[in-house]
Amino acid sequence: MSQRPPVSGLDYKWQVMIVVMIGMVMALLDVSIVNISIPTIMADFGANVTDIEWVVTAYMLTFAVLMPLTAWLRERIGHKILYSMSLILFTVGSLLCGMAWDIPSLIVARVIQALGGGAMTPTGMAMIAETFGPRERGKAMGFFGIAIVVGPAFGPTLGGFLTHAFGWRSVFLVNLPVGIFGLWMALKMLIPDRPQCKVHQSFDLWGFVFLTLFLVAFLLGISKGEQEGWASRYIMICAGLSVFGLVSFLVTESLVKDRIMDLGLFKFPSLLWRC
């Protein structure tokens, strides 16, 4: 991502940081802000525990599955377009959540919301890594880490206040002004950075399929373990599928040329320690 002259005395790299922080806090806040509103949503729609759990699970699964796609998408459309589209999807999804008329419509809206949130996280991290120099990158990632901590930490508190004061729909509608403001800042501050290379990396379809199978089966097993029983057939099937997906993914990534994930990075001890 190239540099440009500062606007209003603020270096471009810090403009990028501000834009990324707004989106990150908003996306990660929604991982936990809904939890406190679940009983109210259940009472409003007359839903049971099994149905209502998908409001949280659908967001989590979609969020996780989309993240590996962002590098491939960035190569084709650039960070600015990808990040802006992510903000649009997240904001539209939030609006649809606030307008939901039943549990299925709320689940679909949460999936749309997560499509934006899942792309924002790795895209924002990549933007910061490319914009800040090696000497400042550690400090920048420290600020980025604040968003990762602040969002989920304040989610339940903010969600409880909004639900009690304005109803459960407000936990979604509160994202609208923040999302619109973040989108305006992204369009105004971020420079176009669409890659100019004519030869693009091919999409690692099977790698993505096996990684998705692993993530979905693993996360479903973790989220449903207490309800279904850790020794239940449901959890055993999830465990089997997750192991199969992970092994198949590792084998695929060792064979294909254009990988969805560079496994060679895990040779570095510092990266393994952070994981």
C-alpha positions as CSV (number, residue, x, y, z in Angstrom):
1,M,0.0,0.0,0.0
2,S,1.6,3.2,-1.1
3,Q,2.0,6.4,0.9
4,R,0.4,9.8,0.1
5,P,0.7,13.3,1.6
6,P,-0.9,13.7,5.0
7,V,-4.4,15.1,5.3
8,S,-5.0,17.8,8.0
9,G,-1.5,17.2,9.3
10,L,-2.0,13.5,10.1
11,D,0.3,11.0,8.5
12,Y,-1.3,8.6,6.1
13,K,-0.3,5.5,8.2
14,W,-2.2,6.9,11.2
15,Q,-5.2,7.6,9.0
16,V,-5.2,3.9,8.1
17,M,-4.9,3.0,11.8
18,I,-8.0,5.1,12.7
19,V,-10.1,3.6,9.8
20,V,-9.0,0.1,10.8
21,M,-9.7,0.6,14.5
22,I,-13.2,1.8,13.9
23,G,-14.1,-1.2,11.8
24,M,-12.3,-3.7,14.1
25,V,-13.9,-2.5,17.3
26,M,-17.3,-2.6,15.6
27,A,-16.9,-6.1,14.2
28,L,-15.4,-7.7,17.3
29,L,-17.9,-6.0,19.5
30,D,-20.6,-7.9,17.8
31,V,-19.0,-11.2,18.7
32,S,-20.1,-10.7,22.3
33,I,-22.7,-7.9,22.4
34,V,-25.6,-10.1,21.3
35,N,-25.1,-12.7,24.1
36,I,-26.7,-10.6,26.8
37,S,-29.7,-10.0,24.6
38,I,-30.4,-13.7,23.8
39,P,-33.1,-14.1,26.5
40,T,-35.0,-11.0,25.3
41,I,-34.8,-12.2,21.7
42,M,-36.1,-15.6,22.7
43,A,-39.0,-14.1,24.5
44,D,-39.8,-11.8,21.6
45,F,-39.8,-14.5,19.0
46,G,-40.9,-17.4,21.2
47,A,-37.8,-19.3,20.2
48,N,-36.2,-22.3,21.9
49,V,-32.6,-22.6,23.0
50,T,-31.6,-24.7,20.0
51,D,-32.9,-22.1,17.5
52,I,-31.5,-19.1,19.3
53,E,-28.0,-20.5,19.5
54,W,-27.7,-20.2,15.7
55,V,-27.9,-16.4,16.1
56,V,-24.4,-16.6,17.7
57,T,-23.1,-19.7,16.0
58,A,-23.9,-18.5,12.4
59,Y,-21.9,-15.3,13.0
60,M,-19.0,-17.2,14.5
61,L,-18.8,-19.8,11.7
62,T,-19.2,-17.3,8.8
63,F,-16.6,-15.0,10.4
64,A,-14.1,-17.8,10.7
65,V,-14.7,-19.2,7.2
66,L,-14.3,-16.0,5.3
67,M,-11.0,-14.9,6.9
68,P,-8.8,-17.1,4.7
69,L,-10.4,-15.7,1.5
70,T,-9.2,-12.1,2.1
71,A,-5.7,-12.5,0.7
72,W,-7.0,-13.9,-2.6
73,L,-9.7,-11.1,-2.8
74,R,-7.2,-8.4,-2.0
75,E,-5.0,-9.5,-4.9
76,R,-7.9,-8.8,-7.3
77,I,-9.7,-5.7,-5.9
78,G,-7.2,-4.1,-3.5
79,H,-7.4,-3.2,0.2
80,K,-9.5,-0.1,-0.1
81,I,-12.3,-1.7,-2.1
82,L,-12.3,-4.9,0.0
83,Y,-12.3,-3.0,3.3
84,S,-15.0,-0.6,2.1
85,M,-17.2,-3.5,0.9
86,S,-16.7,-5.2,4.2
87,L,-18.0,-2.1,6.1
88,I,-21.0,-1.9,3.7
89,L,-21.8,-5.6,4.3
90,F,-21.5,-5.3,8.0
91,T,-23.6,-2.2,8.2
92,V,-26.3,-3.6,6.0
93,G,-26.3,-6.8,8.0
94,S,-26.7,-4.8,11.2
95,L,-29.7,-3.0,9.7
96,L,-31.3,-6.2,8.7
97,C,-30.7,-7.7,12.1
98,G,-32.5,-4.7,13.7
99,M,-35.4,-5.3,11.2
100,A,-35.6,-9.1,11.6
101,W,-39.1,-10.5,12.0
102,D,-38.3,-14.0,13.1
103,I,-35.3,-16.2,14.0
104,P,-34.5,-17.4,10.4
105,S,-34.4,-13.8,9.1
106,L,-32.2,-12.8,12.1
107,I,-29.8,-15.7,11.4
108,V,-29.5,-14.8,7.7
109,A,-28.8,-11.2,8.7
110,R,-26.1,-12.3,11.1
111,V,-24.5,-14.2,8.3
112,I,-24.4,-11.1,6.1
113,Q,-23.0,-9.2,9.1
114,A,-20.3,-11.8,9.5
115,L,-19.3,-11.7,5.8
116,G,-18.3,-8.1,6.5
117,G,-16.8,-8.7,9.9
118,G,-14.8,-11.7,8.8
119,A,-13.1,-9.8,6.0
120,M,-12.4,-6.7,8.0
121,T,-10.1,-8.4,10.6
122,P,-7.4,-9.8,8.3
123,T,-7.7,-6.9,5.8
124,G,-7.2,-4.4,8.5
125,M,-4.2,-6.2,9.9
126,A,-2.7,-6.5,6.4
127,M,-3.2,-2.8,5.8
128,I,-1.4,-1.8,9.0
129,A,1.5,-4.2,8.2
130,E,1.9,-2.7,4.8
131,T,1.6,0.9,5.8
132,F,3.8,1.0,8.8
133,G,7.6,0.5,8.5
134,P,9.4,-2.4,10.2
135,R,10.5,-0.2,13.1
136,E,6.9,1.0,13.8
137,R,5.1,-2.2,13.0
138,G,5.2,-3.5,16.6
139,K,3.7,-0.3,18.0
140,A,1.0,-0.4,15.3
141,M,0.1,-4.0,16.1
142,G,-0.1,-3.0,19.7
143,F,-2.8,-0.5,18.8
144,F,-4.5,-3.1,16.7
145,G,-4.4,-5.5,19.7
146,I,-6.4,-2.9,21.7
147,A,-9.3,-3.2,19.3
148,I,-9.1,-7.0,19.6
149,V,-9.4,-6.7,23.4
150,V,-11.8,-3.8,23.7
151,G,-14.4,-5.1,21.4
152,P,-15.3,-8.4,23.0
153,A,-14.6,-7.1,26.5
154,F,-17.1,-4.2,26.4
155,G,-19.7,-6.2,24.3
156,P,-21.7,-7.7,27.2
157,T,-21.8,-4.4,29.2
158,L,-22.9,-2.3,26.2
159,G,-25.3,-5.0,25.1
160,G,-26.9,-5.2,28.5
161,F,-27.3,-1.4,28.7
162,L,-28.8,-1.1,25.2
163,T,-31.2,-4.0,25.6
164,H,-32.5,-2.7,28.9
165,A,-32.8,0.9,27.7
166,F,-33.9,0.6,24.1
167,G,-34.7,-3.1,23.4
168,W,-32.6,-5.9,21.8
169,R,-32.8,-4.4,18.3
170,S,-30.6,-1.5,19.4
171,V,-27.6,-3.8,19.9
172,F,-27.6,-4.1,16.1
173,L,-28.8,-0.6,15.1
174,V,-26.1,1.0,17.1
175,N,-23.7,-0.1,14.4
176,L,-25.4,2.0,11.7
177,P,-23.9,5.5,12.5
178,V,-20.5,3.9,13.3
179,G,-20.5,1.9,10.1
180,I,-21.5,4.8,8.0
181,F,-18.9,7.1,9.6
182,G,-16.3,4.4,9.1
183,L,-17.2,3.9,5.5
184,W,-17.0,7.7,4.9
185,M,-13.6,7.8,6.4
186,A,-12.4,4.8,4.4
187,L,-13.5,6.3,1.1
188,K,-12.0,9.7,2.0
189,M,-8.7,8.6,3.5
190,L,-7.6,5.3,2.0
191,I,-5.9,5.4,-1.4
192,P,-6.8,3.0,-4.2
193,D,-4.3,0.2,-4.2
194,R,-5.6,-2.3,-6.7
195,P,-2.7,-4.6,-7.7
196,Q,-1.4,-4.0,-11.3
197,C,-0.1,-7.5,-11.9
198,K,-1.7,-9.3,-14.9
199,V,-1.1,-12.8,-13.6
200,H,-3.1,-13.6,-10.5
201,Q,-2.7,-16.4,-8.1
202,S,-5.2,-19.2,-8.8
203,F,-7.8,-19.9,-6.1
204,D,-7.0,-22.9,-3.9
205,L,-10.5,-24.4,-4.0
206,W,-9.8,-27.7,-2.3
207,G,-7.7,-26.1,0.3
208,F,-10.5,-23.7,1.1
209,V,-13.1,-26.5,1.1
210,F,-11.1,-28.7,3.6
211,L,-10.2,-25.7,5.8
212,T,-13.9,-24.7,5.9
213,L,-14.8,-28.3,6.8
214,F,-12.3,-28.3,9.6
215,L,-13.4,-24.9,11.0
216,V,-17.1,-25.5,10.8
217,A,-16.9,-29.0,12.3
218,F,-14.5,-27.9,15.0
219,L,-16.4,-24.8,16.0
220,L,-19.7,-26.6,16.0
221,G,-18.3,-29.3,18.2
222,I,-16.9,-26.8,20.7
223,S,-20.2,-24.7,20.8
224,K,-22.5,-27.7,21.0
225,G,-20.5,-29.9,23.3
226,E,-22.1,-29.0,26.6
227,Q,-25.6,-29.2,25.1
228,E,-25.2,-32.4,23.2
229,G,-22.7,-34.1,25.6
230,W,-19.0,-34.4,24.9
231,A,-19.3,-38.2,24.3
232,S,-22.4,-37.9,22.1
233,R,-22.6,-39.1,18.5
234,Y,-23.0,-35.5,17.3
235,I,-19.7,-34.4,18.9
236,M,-17.9,-37.6,17.7
237,I,-19.0,-36.8,14.1
238,C,-17.8,-33.2,14.5
239,A,-14.5,-34.4,15.8
240,G,-14.1,-36.9,13.0
241,L,-14.9,-34.3,10.3
242,S,-12.6,-31.8,11.8
243,V,-9.7,-34.2,11.9
244,F,-10.4,-35.3,8.3
245,G,-10.7,-31.7,7.2
246,L,-7.5,-30.6,8.9
247,V,-5.4,-33.6,7.6
248,S,-6.8,-33.1,4.1
249,F,-6.1,-29.4,4.2
250,L,-2.5,-30.0,5.3
251,V,-2.0,-32.6,2.6
252,T,-3.5,-30.3,-0.1
253,E,-1.4,-27.3,1.0
254,S,1.8,-29.4,0.7
255,L,0.9,-30.4,-2.9
256,V,-0.6,-27.3,-4.6
257,K,1.4,-24.4,-5.9
258,D,-0.9,-21.5,-5.1
259,R,-1.8,-22.1,-1.4
260,I,-4.6,-20.4,0.6
261,M,-2.2,-20.5,3.5
262,D,1.6,-20.6,3.5
263,L,2.4,-23.4,5.9
264,G,6.1,-22.5,5.7
265,L,5.4,-19.6,8.1
266,F,5.0,-22.1,10.9
267,K,8.7,-23.0,10.7
268,F,9.4,-19.8,12.6
269,P,9.4,-20.4,16.4
270,S,8.2,-16.9,17.1
271,L,5.1,-17.4,15.0
272,L,4.3,-20.8,16.6
273,W,4.6,-19.3,20.1
274,R,2.1,-16.6,19.2
275,C,-0.3,-19.2,17.8
